[in-house]
Amino acid sequence: MVVNPKGIFYQRVKIDDASEIIEKTVLNGELLDRLLYTDTLTGAKVTYEHDVPFYKKQRRIVFGMNGQIDPKSLEDYLAIVAIVP
């Protein structure tokens, strides 16, 4: 999951993690190390989705605005069509 507006990427999130994410990350700006991605080569914690090696070289086209628009709203889709190159 991505916690916006900062774009913090947490992996393997479970329902039980929700209250801790809200309390610590959303309200207090703290990172939850146990939910951050760990780079398998370096062992470093990765905070943002675009820095995860798997995603780093990818460019979202079809689902580029996934998570930012209402998937059931034609108006949301049409609003972004004009701004996406």
PyMOL commands that set and color helices and strands:
alter all, ss='L'
color gray80, all
select helices_A, chain A and resi 15-26+33-35+49-51+53-56+74-81
alter helices_A, ss='H'
color red, helices_A
select strands_A, chain A and resi 2-3+8-9+37-38+45-46
alter strands_A, ss='S'
color yellow, strands_A
deselect
rebuild
show_as cartoon
